[in-house]
Amino acid sequence: MASGDATITARMSRPTKPYRRFRARGRGGDDGKDPLEALRRLNADEPEPQRSGGVKAKGPDRTPPKPRRPARPPRSRDGRPWWSLRGLSRGGWAWRIALALGVVFVFWAGLGFLALNGAVAEANGKVGPGVRGALNKPPGGMLGTPTNTLIIGSDARRGETRSRADTILIMRTDPDSGRIKYLSIPRDFRAAIPGHGDQKINAAFFFGGQKGMVRAVQRLTGLPIHHIIVIKFAGFPKLVDELGGVTVRNPTRLVRCPYSGGRTVSFARGTITLDGERALEFARVRGCDNDLERAQRQQALLAGMKSKVFSIGSLPRAPWRGASIARTLHTDIGTGDMVKLAWLQARLDQKPDDRILLTGSPQTIGGQSFIIGNPDANEREIARFVSGS
């Protein structure tokens, strides 16, 4: 009994191993192979269990992740951003400067056009009734065909509401010949006015307004009139002052000439600079010379204003100065044609021989002074006016 109990006790104290223990830390089994490696292969070969309905059971996603595209670095020069100005080549500076100037030009042109468009719309609203019907239809675009524009400077006498034409001239722009010409008609030129007999031609504006003036000039000269511009002398000084004054070449010396208000005015011959009030006196004064010389002064004044508007120093403000001028006008010319006319004024040449006058002999008839035209001489002058040479 003693020996049997001892045997039983020894068996109970010996640890039992109901499983085979794997050796840890990479030691092989009885066959020298790692049993964990066999288990990994077994799991890799075993198909994944399917859920009911054919949906794959959830499990660890063994799909390798797609590689991320690296962020695209900004364009640079030697590690500097594209907008940096450091290290720019001449070409880089050139295109950036050109781009900046282009943006500034578009902004300037847009604002200038808006200002001019508003002023021209205001001027178009002042055109009298029936005037557009009296004008001849232009044969083509202003930039491609000769165009005649009637320019009238008007002022009312004291106590009168209707005006007379104090300045009458036709401006002809001819892109084909590259010339711009003026044909002046003296205000005292004797002409037939329907319903009023023979009158000074400036009275056509008094009796028939803008339309009557267009008709009278067409009858007198035989020329088509395509556009009309009327300048009120009341706003003329402001217009010249906004230009910063005007420099003109005075063809005749004037000394103590009588002027309205009991004053006298004087102007030296040659190049002179005038402010607004002096420019108005220069255009209107009479008594020291004849009506033909007065017309020459008015042409010289227009030429001086043209030079001032289109001088290099005035170009940045040209659209706004053009708008200021347009507000003082009564005209049928639209914004597009106004821009074209400004372009022609800047591009076309004008020679001293391009300032033409209708001439005649002064006579007093019925107590009034007239200029009686010479038909043959004036026909030659009109032919010279319309010629391309």
DRENVEX-953966 format. One line per 10 residues: number of its first residue (from 1); their letters; for each residue x, y, z of N, C-alpha, C, CB. Coordinates in steps of 0.1 Angstrom, whole numbers. Atoms other than C-alpha are relative to their C-alpha. Glycine has a CB too. Layout:
<atoms>
NUM) A) X/Y/Z/X/Y/Z/X/Y/Z/X/Y/Z | ...
</atoms>
This chain:
<atoms>
1) MASGDATITA) 8/-12/0/0/0/0/9/12/0/-9/0/12 | -8/-12/-1/27/23/8/7/4/-13/11/-2/11 | -6/-3/13/44/20/-25/-10/4/-10/8/-13/-5 | 10/-4/9/12/23/-44/-5/15/2/-12/-8/0 | 4/-14/-3/2/55/-26/11/10/-5/-2/2/15 | -11/-8/5/36/69/-34/0/2/-15/14/-6/4 | 0/-1/15/32/62/-71/-12/10/-4/-2/-13/-6 | 12/-9/3/-3/79/-72/4/14/3/-12/-4/8 | -3/-14/-4/10/109/-53/10/6/-10/7/0/14 | -10/-5/9/40/113/-77/-7/4/-13/10/-10/-3
11) RMSRPTKPYR) 7/-3/12/16/112/-107/-8/13/1/-9/-11/-5 | 9/-12/-2/-7/139/-92/9/12/0/-8/-2/12 | -8/-12/-1/22/162/-85/7/4/-14/11/-2/10 | -7/-3/13/36/159/-121/-10/9/-9/4/-13/-8 | 9/-9/8/22/188/-144/-5/-7/-12/7/13/-4 | 6/6/12/-2/176/-171/1/10/-11/-14/-4/3 | -1/-8/12/1/190/-207/-10/-5/-10/14/1/-6 | 10/5/9/-32/185/-226/3/5/-14/-14/4/5 | -3/-6/13/-17/206/-256/14/0/-2/-6/14/-2 | -14/-1/3/15/209/-274/4/14/-1/3/-7/-13
21) RFRARGRGGD) -4/-14/-1/32/242/-266/10/3/-11/6/3/14 | -10/-5/10/49/262/-294/11/7/7/-7/9/-10 | -12/-7/-5/83/274/-288/0/15/-4/13/-7/-4 | 1/-14/3/85/311/-286/14/5/-5/-3/8/13 | -11/-7/4/110/336/-300/8/-7/-12/10/2/11 | -6/5/12/115/318/-333/6/-13/1/10/10/-5 | -6/14/0/125/284/-321/-8/-9/-8/2/-4/15 | 8/10/8/115/256/-343/-6/-11/8/9/-6/-10 | 7/11/-6/93/227/-335/9/-13/0/-14/-3/-6 | -7/12/0/102/191/-334/7/-3/-13/-9/-12/4
31) DGKDPLEALR) -6/2/13/109/191/-371/10/11/-4/-11/-1/-11 | -10/-11/3/131/222/-369/-6/12/-7/11/-5/-8 | 6/-11/7/105/244/-386/-8/8/10/-9/-5/-11 | 8/-9/-9/87/274/-371/-15/-4/-2/2/15/-3 | 14/3/2/51/263/-365/-9/12/-3/-6/-7/13 | 8/-12/3/38/299/-366/0/3/-15/6/12/8 | 0/-2/14/49/301/-402/-10/-9/-7/14/-3/-5 | 10/9/6/28/271/-411/-14/5/2/1/-14/5 | 14/-6/-3/-2/288/-394/-3/12/-9/0/4/15 | 2/-12/9/3/320/-414/-3/-5/-14/13/9/0
41) RLNADEPEPQ) 3/5/13/4/300/-446/-14/-6/-1/10/-10/-5 | 14/6/-1/-28/282/-436/-10/11/-1/-1/-9/12 | 10/-11/0/-46/314/-429/0/7/-13/3/10/12 | -1/-7/12/-34/330/-461/-8/-8/-11/14/2/-5 | 6/9/10/-47/300/-482/-15/-2/3/6/-13/-1 | 14/2/-3/-81/298/-464/-9/10/-6/-2/-1/16 | 10/-10/6/-110/315/-483/-7/7/11/-9/-6/-10 | 7/-8/-10/-128/343/-465/-14/-5/1/0/15/-3 | 14/4/-1/-161/333/-451/-10/10/-6/-4/-3/15 | 10/-8/6/-192/346/-469/-12/2/9/-4/-6/-13
51) RSGGVKAKGP) 13/-2/-8/-222/362/-452/-11/-4/-8/-1/15/4 | 13/3/7/-257/353/-461/-3/11/-9/-11/-3/10 | 4/-10/10/-269/370/-492/12/4/-9/-5/13/7 | -11/-2/9/-235/369/-508/9/12/3/-4/1/-14 | -8/-12/-4/-221/399/-489/12/-5/7/-8/10/8 | -12/5/-6/-185/395/-479/0/5/14/12/6/-8 | 0/-3/-14/-180/394/-442/11/10/3/3/-13/9 | -10/-10/-4/-162/422/-425/13/-6/5/-6/9/11 | -13/5/-4/-126/416/-419/10/11/-3/3/-13/-7 | -11/-10/3/-93/434/-421/2/2/-15/12/-4/7
61) DRTPPKPRRP) -2/-3/14/-88/451/-455/15/-1/-3/-5/14/-3 | -14/3/3/-56/437/-469/4/7/-13/2/-15/-1 | -4/-7/12/-58/459/-501/10/11/3/-13/6/-7 | -11/-10/-3/-26/479/-502/-5/14/-4/13/-3/-9 | 5/-14/3/-34/517/-500/7/6/-12/3/9/12 | -5/-7/11/-30/538/-531/10/10/4/-11/6/-9 | -10/-11/-4/1/560/-530/-6/14/-3/13/-2/-8 | 5/-14/2/-8/597/-525/9/8/-9/0/6/14 | -8/-8/9/3/621/-551/5/12/8/-9/6/-12 | -6/-12/-8/27/647/-537/-6/13/-4/15/0/-2
71) ARPPRSRDGR) 5/-13/3/14/682/-535/8/7/-10/-2/9/13 | -7/-7/11/23/703/-566/6/13/6/-9/2/-12 | -6/-13/-6/47/730/-555/-2/11/-10/16/-2/2 | 2/-12/8/41/765/-568/12/2/-9/-3/13/8 | -11/-3/10/61/776/-599/9/9/7/-6/6/-13 | -9/-9/-7/92/792/-587/13/1/-8/3/-6/15 | -13/-1/5/126/803/-596/10/-1/11/2/14/-8 | -10/2/-11/153/789/-574/-7/0/13/11/10/-1 | 6/1/-13/128/782/-547/-9/12/3/10/-2/10 | 9/-11/-3/110/816/-549/-13/-1/-8/8/13/-5
81) PWWSLRGLSR) 13/1/6/73/820/-557/0/8/-13/-11/7/9 | 0/-6/14/63/830/-593/-2/15/0/-11/-7/-8 | 3/-14/0/51/864/-582/12/9/6/-12/3/8 | -11/-8/-6/84/874/-566/7/7/-12/10/-10/7 | -7/-8/10/103/901/-585/15/-2/1/-4/15/2 | -14/2/-1/137/890/-573/5/-9/-10/3/-6/15 | -7/8/10/160/876/-599/-7/-1/-13/1/-13/6 | 7/0/12/137/885/-628/10/3/-12/-11/10/0 | -7/-3/12/152/884/-663/-6/12/-7/1/-12/-10 | 6/-11/8/146/912/-688/-13/-3/-6/10/5/-11
91) GGWAWRIALA) 13/4/5/119/892/-704/-11/0/10/1/-14/-7 | 10/0/-11/102/887/-671/-5/14/4/6/-7/12 | 4/-14/-3/103/924/-663/-9/5/-11/12/9/2 | 7/-6/11/90/932/-698/-14/-4/-1/7/-4/-13 | 14/4/1/59/911/-698/-8/4/12/-1/-15/-2 | 8/-5/-11/49/921/-663/-3/15/-1/9/-2/13 | 3/-14/2/53/958/-671/-11/2/-11/13/7/-4 | 10/-1/10/33/953/-703/-14/-4/5/4/-9/-12 | 13/4/-6/6/935/-684/-6/11/9/1/-13/8 | 4/-11/-9/4/963/-658/-5/12/-8/11/4/10
101) LGVVFVFWAG) 5/-11/8/2/990/-685/-13/-3/-7/12/3/-10 | 13/4/6/-25/971/-703/-12/1/9/1/-14/-6 | 11/-1/-10/-46/969/-672/-4/14/2/3/-7/13 | 3/-14/-3/-42/1006/-665/-6/6/-12/14/7/3 | 6/-6/11/-50/1015/-701/-15/-4/-2/8/-5/-13 | 14/4/1/-82/994/-702/-9/8/11/-1/-15/2 | 8/-7/-10/-93/1010/-669/-2/15/-3/7/-1/14 | 1/-14/5/-85/1045/-682/-9/2/-11/15/5/-4 | 8/-2/12/-102/1040/-715/-15/-3/4/4/-10/-11 | 14/3/-4/-133/1025/-698/-6/12/7/-1/-12/9
111) LGFLALNGAV) 5/-11/-7/-137/1054/-674/-2/12/-9/9/4/12 | 1/-12/9/-130/1080/-701/-12/-2/-10/13/1/-8 | 12/2/9/-156/1064/-724/-13/3/7/1/-14/-6 | 12/-3/-8/-182/1065/-697/-3/15/2/0/-7/13 | 1/-15/-2/-175/1102/-690/-4/7/-13/13/6/5 | 3/-6/13/-176/1111/-727/-14/-4/-5/11/-5/-11 | 13/5/4/-207/1090/-734/-11/8/6/-2/-15/3 | 10/-8/-7/-227/1109/-708/-1/14/-5/3/-1/15 | -1/-14/5/-215/1143/-720/-6/1/-14/14/5/0 | 5/0/14/-223/1134/-757/-15/-2/0/7/-10/-8
121) AEANGKVGPG) 15/2/-1/-258/1122/-747/-7/13/3/-3/-11/10 | 6/-13/-4/-264/1155/-731/0/10/-12/8/6/12 | -1/-9/12/-252/1174/-762/-10/-4/-11/15/-1/-5 | 9/5/10/-273/1152/-785/-15/5/3/0/-15/-1 | 13/-4/-4/-304/1162/-765/-3/14/-3/-2/-3/15 | 2/-15/3/-299/1199/-774/-2/3/-15/12/7/5 | 2/-2/14/-302/1194/-811/-15/3/-3/4/-13/-9 | 13/-5/3/-332/1213/-825/-9/-9/-8/0/13/-6 | 9/9/7/-363/1197/-840/2/2/-15/-14/4/3 | -1/0/14/-360/1188/-877/14/1/-5/-7/11/-6
131) VRGALNKPPG) -14/-2/5/-322/1192/-878/5/-12/-7/9/4/12 | -5/12/6/-314/1156/-884/-5/-3/-14/-3/-12/10 | 6/2/13/-338/1155/-913/6/10/-10/-15/2/1 | -6/-10/9/-321/1186/-928/14/-4/-4/0/14/6 | -14/3/3/-286/1171/-927/0/-11/-11/7/-6/13 | -2/11/11/-273/1150/-956/6/-12/7/10/6/-11 | -5/12/-5/-267/1114/-949/15/-3/-4/-9/-12/-5 | -14/2/3/-229/1106/-947/1/-12/-10/8/-3/12 | -2/11/10/-218/1085/-977/7/-12/5/7/5/-12 | -7/12/-6/-198/1062/-955/5/4/14/13/-4/-8
141) GMLGTPTNTL) -4/-2/-13/-180/1060/-922/9/13/1/8/-12/5 | -8/-12/-2/-162/1091/-908/15/-2/-2/-2/6/13 | -14/3/1/-129/1073/-909/4/-3/-15/4/-11/9 | -3/4/14/-132/1064/-946/-4/9/-11/-7/-13/-2 | 4/-9/10/-149/1092/-964/0/14/5/-15/-4/-5 | 0/-14/-5/-148/1130/-964/-14/4/6/2/9/-13 | 12/-4/-7/-173/1146/-940/1/15/3/0/-8/14 | 1/-15/-3/-185/1182/-937/-8/2/12/-7/7/-12 | 6/-4/-12/-194/1195/-903/-2/15/1/8/-6/12 | 3/-15/-1/-211/1229/-899/2/3/15/-14/3/-5
151) IIGSDARRGE) -3/-5/-14/-197/1247/-868/-6/14/1/15/-1/3 | 6/-13/-2/-217/1276/-855/3/5/15/-16/-1/-2 | -1/-7/-13/-208/1300/-826/-11/10/1/14/6/1 | 12/-9/-1/-239/1318/-814/-1/7/13/-13/-8/-2 | 2/-8/-12/-249/1344/-789/-13/9/-2/12/9/4 | 12/-8/1/-281/1363/-781/3/15/4/-12/-6/8 | -1/-14/-4/-283/1401/-780/-8/3/13/-5/9/-11 | 8/-4/-12/-295/1418/-749/-14/2/-2/6/13/7 | 14/-1/2/-332/1415/-745/-6/-10/-10/-3/14/-3 | 5/10/10/-335/1387/-771/2/-14/5/7/2/-14
161) TRSRADTILI) -1/14/-4/-341/1351/-764/5/-9/-12/-14/-6/4 | -5/7/11/-332/1339/-799/14/5/-4/-9/0/-12 | -14/-4/3/-296/1339/-811/3/2/-15/10/-11/6 | -6/-1/13/-277/1349/-842/13/-7/-1/1/15/-5 | -13/7/1/-248/1330/-856/11/10/-1/0/-9/-13 | -11/-9/0/-216/1349/-848/12/-6/-7/3/4/14 | -11/7/6/-192/1323/-862/-7/-11/-9/10/-6/10 | 6/10/9/-201/1302/-893/12/-6/-8/-10/6/-10 | -10/6/8/-176/1277/-908/-3/-15/-2/14/2/7 | 1/14/3/-175/1243/-923/13/-7/1/-6/-3/-15
171) MRTDPDSGRI) -13/8/-2/-149/1217/-912/-1/-12/-8/2/-3/15 | 0/11/8/-140/1191/-937/11/-9/4/1/4/-15 | -10/11/-3/-122/1159/-926/1/-9/-12/-3/-7/14 | -2/8/12/-107/1140/-955/11/-11/3/3/8/-12 | -10/10/-4/-90/1107/-944/8/-4/-13/-7/-12/5 | -7/4/12/-81/1099/-981/12/9/-3/-9/0/-12 | -11/-9/3/-60/1130/-985/9/3/13/-5/13/-6 | -7/-2/-13/-49/1131/-948/-1/15/4/14/-4/-2 | 1/-15/-2/-61/1168/-946/-13/3/8/1/8/-13 | 12/-6/-6/-85/1188/-925/-1/15/-4/0/-2/16
181) KYLSIPRDFR) 1/-14/5/-98/1221/-939/-12/7/6/-2/-1/-15 | 11/-9/-5/-120/1250/-928/-4/10/-11/5/8/13 | 6/-10/9/-143/1271/-949/-8/10/8/-8/-6/-12 | 7/-10/-8/-154/1303/-932/-10/8/-8/9/9/8 | 10/-9/6/-185/1323/-941/-2/12/8/-14/-8/-3 | 1/-12/-8/-185/1359/-929/-15/1/4/4/12/-8 | 13/-1/-6/-215/1366/-907/-9/10/-7/1/4/15 | 8/-10/7/-225/1396/-928/-2/-3/-15/7/14/1 | 2/4/13/-225/1376/-960/-15/0/-4/6/-14/-3 | 13/-2/4/-256/1385/-980/-5/-13/-6/-2/12/-9
191) AAIPGHGDQK) 6/12/6/-279/1355/-987/-15/1/1/6/-12/8 | 15/0/0/-315/1348/-995/-5/-10/11/-5/-4/-14 | 6/9/-11/-335/1334/-965/-15/-1/-3/2/6/14 | 14/2/4/-369/1319/-975/-9/6/10/-3/-15/-2 | 10/-6/-9/-397/1340/-961/5/13/6/-4/-9/11 | -6/-12/-6/-374/1369/-951/8/8/-10/8/-4/12 | -7/-7/11/-358/1380/-984/15/-1/2/-4/14/1 | -15/0/-1/-321/1389/-986/4/6/14/6/9/-11 | -4/-3/-14/-305/1390/-951/15/-3/1/-9/-7/10 | -13/5/-4/-272/1386/-935/-2/-15/4/6/8/13
201) INAAFFFGGQ) 2/14/-1/-266/1349/-934/-1/-4/15/11/-8/-6 | 1/4/-14/-263/1349/-896/-14/1/5/9/9/9 | 14/-1/-4/-300/1359/-894/-7/-13/-3/-6/11/-8 | 7/13/2/-309/1324/-907/-1/-8/13/8/-8/-11 | 1/7/-13/-301/1311/-872/-11/7/9/14/1/7 | 10/-7/-8/-323/1338/-857/-14/-4/-4/2/15/-1 | 13/3/5/-353/1330/-879/-3/-15/0/-2/6/-14 | 2/14/2/-349/1293/-885/7/-10/10/3/-4/-13 | -7/9/-9/-327/1280/-857/10/-8/-7/-10/-9/8 | -10/8/5/-303/1252/-863/-3/-5/-14/3/-12/9
211) KGMVRAVQRL) 4/6/12/-323/1237/-891/1/11/-11/-15/-5/1 | -1/-11/10/-326/1271/-909/14/4/-4/-7/13/6 | -14/-3/3/-289/1276/-906/6/-10/-9/9/1/13 | -5/11/9/-281/1242/-922/-5/3/-14/-5/-13/5 | 6/-2/14/-305/1250/-951/7/12/-7/-15/2/1 | -6/-12/6/-290/1285/-957/14/-3/-5/0/11/10 | -14/4/4/-254/1271/-958/0/-9/-12/8/-6/12 | 1/9/11/-264/1243/-981/-3/8/-13/-10/-11/2 | 4/-8/12/-281/1268/-1005/12/9/-5/-12/8/3 | -10/-9/3/-252/1292/-1004/12/-6/-7/5/8/12
221) TGLPIHHIIV) -12/6/4/-223/1268/-1009/-2/-12/-10/8/-5/12 | 2/12/7/-239/1238/-1026/6/-12/5/5/3/-14 | -7/11/-6/-221/1216/-1002/-9/-8/9/12/5/9 | 8/8/-10/-237/1186/-983/5/3/14/1/-15/-4 | -4/-2/-14/-237/1192/-946/-4/-13/8/-7/12/7 | 3/13/-6/-234/1159/-927/-2/0/15/12/-10/-3 | 2/-1/-14/-232/1170/-891/0/15/4/12/-7/8 | 0/-14/-5/-237/1202/-870/5/0/14/-15/5/-1 | -4/-3/-14/-220/1216/-839/-3/14/3/16/-3/1 | 3/-14/-5/-233/1247/-821/7/2/13/-15/2/1
231) IKFAGFPKLV) -7/-4/-12/-212/1264/-795/-6/13/5/16/2/-2 | 6/-12/-6/-229/1289/-772/12/8/7/-10/-4/11 | -11/-9/-5/-205/1318/-764/-1/2/15/0/13/-7 | 1/-2/-14/-219/1320/-729/9/-10/8/-14/-1/5 | -9/10/-6/-200/1288/-720/14/-2/-5/-7/-14/-1 | -13/1/7/-170/1294/-742/12/3/10/0/9/-11 | -12/-3/-9/-147/1310/-715/3/-12/9/-3/12/8 | -3/12/-8/-152/1280/-692/6/-11/-7/-14/-4/7 | -6/11/8/-144/1256/-719/15/3/-2/-7/0/-14 | -14/-3/2/-111/1274/-727/8/-1/13/2/14/-6
241) DELGGVTVRN) -7/1/-13/-102/1276/-690/2/-14/4/-8/8/11 | -2/14/-4/-107/1239/-685/11/-6/-9/-13/-7/-3 | -11/4/8/-82/1234/-713/13/5/5/-2/4/-15 | -12/-6/-5/-57/1255/-693/4/11/-9/11/-10/1 | -3/-11/9/-59/1284/-718/4/-6/-14/12/8/5 | -3/4/14/-50/1283/-755/10/10/-6/-13/0/-9 | -10/-8/7/-21/1295/-776/-4/1/-15/14/-6/2 | 4/-2/14/-29/1310/-810/10/9/-7/-14/6/-1 | -9/-9/9/-11/1327/-839/-9/10/-6/8/-8/-11 | 9/-10/4/-29/1360/-844/5/6/-13/-1/11/11
251) PTRLVRCPYS) -4/-5/13/-28/1370/-881/0/15/-1/-8/-5/-11 | 1/-15/1/-36/1407/-875/1/7/14/-14/4/-6 | -2/-7/-13/-26/1432/-848/-13/9/2/12/9/-1 | 12/-8/-4/-56/1448/-829/4/9/11/-11/-9/4 | -3/-10/-10/-52/1480/-809/-12/8/4/11/10/-6 | 11/-8/-6/-79/1495/-787/-12/-1/-8/4/14/2 | 13/3/8/-108/1479/-806/-12/1/10/1/-13/-7 | 12/-1/-9/-142/1488/-792/-7/-14/2/-11/9/-7 | 6/13/-4/-159/1459/-774/-12/3/9/10/-9/8 | 12/-2/-7/-192/1454/-756/3/5/14/-8/-13/1
261) GGRTVSFARG) -1/-5/-13/-197/1472/-723/9/13/0/7/-9/9 | -8/-12/1/-178/1503/-735/14/-1/2/-5/10/10 | -15/2/-2/-144/1487/-732/7/-1/-14/2/-13/7 | -8/2/12/-116/1484/-757/10/-12/3/8/13/-4 | -9/11/-1/-94/1454/-763/11/1/-10/-7/-14/-1 | -11/0/9/-60/1449/-779/7/-14/0/11/11/4 | -7/12/1/-41/1419/-792/12/2/-10/-9/-11/-6 | -12/-1/8/-5/1417/-805/-1/-10/-12/12/-2/8 | -1/9/11/2/1401/-838/11/-11/3/4/7/-13 | -10/11/-3/20/1367/-837/-6/-10/10/13/5/5
271) TITLDGERAL) 5/11/-10/18/1339/-810/-3/7/13/11/-10/2 | 4/-5/-13/-2/1348/-780/-8/-11/8/-10/13/-2 | 7/9/-9/-17/1329/-750/-12/7/6/10/-6/10 | 13/-6/-4/-53/1335/-740/-7/-9/11/-9/3/-12 | 9/8/-9/-75/1325/-710/-14/1/-6/1/6/14 | 13/1/5/-112/1320/-714/-6/13/-5/-9/-7/10 | 6/-13/3/-124/1356/-713/7/7/-12/0/9/12 | -7/-6/11/-96/1368/-736/-2/-7/-13/15/0/4 | 3/7/12/-103/1340/-760/-13/4/-6/1/-15/3 | 13/-5/5/-139/1351/-763/1/13/-6/-11/0/12
281) EFARVRGCDN) -2/-14/6/-129/1387/-769/8/-1/-13/8/9/9 | -8/2/12/-104/1375/-795/-9/-5/-12/11/-10/2 | 9/5/10/-131/1356/-814/-11/10/-4/-7/-13/5 | 12/-9/3/-158/1383/-812/3/14/-4/-9/-1/12 | -3/-15/2/-141/1417/-814/-1/3/-15/13/4/6 | 1/-5/14/-148/1437/-845/1/15/1/-13/-5/-7 | -1/-15/1/-143/1473/-856/14/4/-4/-4/6/14 | -14/-3/4/-105/1473/-860/4/-7/-13/9/-3/11 | -3/6/13/-106/1450/-890/-13/-4/-6/10/-13/3 | 13/4/7/-131/1435/-914/-4/-14/4/2/1/-15
291) DLERAQRQQA) 6/12/-4/-153/1405/-912/9/-12/-5/-14/-1/-5 | -8/11/5/-129/1384/-933/12/-3/9/5/4/-14 | -11/2/-9/-100/1390/-909/-5/-6/13/8/13/2 | 7/6/-12/-123/1382/-880/-1/-15/-2/-13/7/3 | 1/15/3/-130/1348/-896/13/-7/1/-7/-2/-14 | -13/6/-2/-93/1342/-898/4/-2/14/10/8/-8 | -3/1/-14/-89/1348/-861/-8/-12/6/-4/13/7 | 8/11/-6/-117/1324/-853/6/-14/-5/-15/1/-5 | -7/12/5/-100/1297/-875/13/-3/8/3/0/-15 | -13/2/-8/-67/1303/-856/-3/-4/14/8/13/0
301) LLAGMKSKVF) 4/4/-14/-85/1300/-823/-4/-15/0/-12/8/5 | 3/14/0/-100/1266/-833/12/-9/-2/-10/-3/-12 | -12/7/2/-66/1254/-845/8/-1/13/9/6/-11 | -7/0/-13/-51/1264/-811/-6/-9/10/1/14/5 | 7/9/-9/-78/1246/-792/3/-15/-3/-15/3/0 | -3/14/4/-72/1215/-812/14/-4/4/-1/-1/-16 | -14/3/-4/-34/1216/-805/0/-2/15/9/11/-4 | 0/1/-15/-41/1220/-768/-6/-13/5/-7/12/7 | 6/13/-4/-65/1191/-766/8/-12/-3/-14/-1/-7 | -8/12/4/-42/1167/-784/15/1/2/-3/-2/-15
311) SIGSLPRAPW) -14/-1/-3/-9/1178/-770/4/-13/9/4/13/7 | -4/12/-7/12/1150/-754/-3/2/15/15/-2/-1 | 3/-2/-14/8/1165/-719/-15/-1/4/5/14/4 | 14/0/-2/-30/1166/-723/-6/-14/-2/-7/10/-8 | 6/13/3/-34/1130/-734/-6/-8/12/10/-9/-6 | 6/7/-11/-40/1115/-699/-14/5/4/9/0/12 | 13/-6/-4/-69/1139/-694/-9/2/-12/2/13/7 | 7/-3/12/-81/1139/-730/-15/-4/0/7/-7/-12 | 15/4/0/-114/1119/-725/-8/9/9/-2/-14/5 | 8/-8/-9/-124/1141/-696/-1/15/-5/6/0/14
321) RGASIARTLH) 1/-13/6/-115/1173/-714/-9/0/-12/14/4/-5 | 10/1/11/-134/1160/-744/-14/0/5/2/-13/-7 | 13/0/-6/-164/1154/-721/-4/15/4/-1/-9/12 | 3/-14/-4/-161/1190/-708/-4/8/-12/12/7/7 | 3/-7/13/-161/1203/-744/-14/-4/-5/11/-3/-11 | 13/5/6/-191/1181/-754/-11/6/8/0/-15/1 | 11/-6/-8/-212/1195/-725/-4/14/-5/3/0/14 | 3/-14/4/-210/1230/-740/-6/0/-14/13/8/0 | 4/0/14/-221/1218/-775/-14/-4/-1/9/-10/-7 | 12/6/5/-253/1211/-793/4/-7/-13/-11/12/-3
331) TDIGTGDMVK) -4/7/12/-246/1184/-818/-7/-13/-2/15/-3/1 | 6/13/3/-260/1153/-836/10/-11/0/-7/1/-13 | -11/10/1/-226/1135/-835/-1/-9/13/14/7/-1 | 0/10/-11/-228/1103/-814/13/-2/6/-6/-12/-4 | -12/3/-7/-202/1090/-790/11/-6/-9/-2/-8/12 | -10/6/9/-186/1067/-816/6/9/-10/-7/-12/-7 | -5/-10/10/-183/1094/-842/8/11/6/-11/5/-9 | -7/-10/-7/-171/1118/-816/14/-5/2/-6/4/13 | -13/6/-2/-142/1095/-808/8/-1/-13/-1/-14/6 | -6/0/13/-135/1091/-845/4/14/-5/-10/-6/-11
341) LAWLQARLDQ) -3/-13/3/-136/1128/-850/13/5/7/-12/10/2 | -12/-4/-8/-111/1133/-822/13/-7/-6/-2/-4/15 | -12/7/6/-88/1107/-838/4/7/-13/-4/-15/-3 | -4/-7/12/-90/1125/-871/6/13/2/-13/2/-9 | -6/-13/-3/-83/1158/-855/15/-1/4/-8/7/12 | -14/2/-4/-51/1143/-840/9/-5/-11/0/-10/11 | -8/6/10/-40/1125/-871/1/8/-13/-7/-13/-4 | 0/-8/13/-49/1148/-901/8/12/1/-14/3/-4 | -8/-12/1/-26/1176/-912/-9/12/-3/11/-2/-10 | 7/-12/4/-37/1212/-915/11/10/-4/-9/6/11
351) KPDDRILLTG) -10/-10/5/-17/1237/-936/-7/13/0/5/-4/-14 | 5/-14/0/-21/1275/-937/-10/1/-12/11/10/-1 | 9/-1/12/-37/1271/-972/-13/-7/2/7/-5/-12 | 13/8/-3/-64/1248/-957/-10/9/7/3/-12/7 | 10/-9/-6/-81/1278/-941/-5/10/-10/7/9/12 | 6/-6/12/-104/1291/-968/-11/9/4/-4/-10/-10 | 10/-9/-2/-127/1321/-968/-9/3/-12/5/14/6 | 8/-6/11/-157/1331/-989/2/15/0/-15/-4/2 | -4/-15/1/-148/1366/-1001/-11/8/-7/13/2/-7 | 9/-9/7/-167/1396/-1013/4/14/3/-15/-3/5
361) SPQTIGGQSF) -3/-14/-2/-169/1433/-1012/-10/6/10/-1/8/-13 | 10/-6/-9/-184/1453/-983/-8/11/-6/8/6/12 | 10/-10/5/-215/1473/-991/-10/3/11/-7/-5/-14 | 11/-4/-9/-241/1493/-972/-13/0/-8/3/13/7 | 13/1/7/-277/1485/-983/-11/2/10/-1/-14/-8 | 11/-3/-9/-307/1500/-966/5/3/15/-9/-12/1 | -5/-3/-13/-285/1512/-937/7/-12/7/-11/5/9 | -7/12/-6/-270/1477/-931/12/-3/-8/-10/-12/1 | -12/4/7/-235/1466/-939/-1/-15/-4/12/2/9 | 0/13/5/-232/1435/-960/13/-3/-7/-12/-3/-10
371) IIGNPDANER) -11/4/9/-205/1415/-978/-7/-7/-12/10/-10/7 | 6/5/13/-216/1409/-1014/10/-10/-6/-4/11/-9 | -9/10/4/-200/1377/-1025/3/1/-15/-5/-14/3 | -4/1/14/-181/1372/-1058/-2/-14/-4/15/5/-2 | 3/14/3/-197/1341/-1073/11/-8/-7/-12/0/-9 | -11/7/7/-168/1332/-1096/12/-4/10/5/8/-12 | -11/2/-10/-141/1337/-1069/-4/-11/10/4/13/6 | 4/9/-11/-161/1318/-1043/-2/-14/-5/-13/5/6 | 1/13/6/-168/1289/-1067/14/-6/0/-6/1/-14 | -14/5/0/-130/1285/-1070/4/-4/14/9/10/-6
381) EIARFVSGS) -4/2/-13/-126/1287/-1033/-7/-13/5/-4/11/10 | 7/12/-4/-152/1260/-1027/6/-13/-7/-15/1/-3 | -6/11/7/-136/1238/-1053/13/-4/6/2/3/-15 | -12/2/-7/-103/1242/-1035/-2/-7/13/8/13/2 | 3/6/-14/-120/1233/-1002/-3/-15/-1/-12/8/5 | 4/14/1/-134/1200/-1015/11/-9/-7/-13/-1/-8 | -10/8/7/-103/1190/-1035/9/-7/10/9/9/-9 | -9/8/-9/-79/1164/-1020/14/5/0/0/-14/-4 | -14/-5/0/-48/1185/-1028/1/12/9/4/3/-15
</atoms>
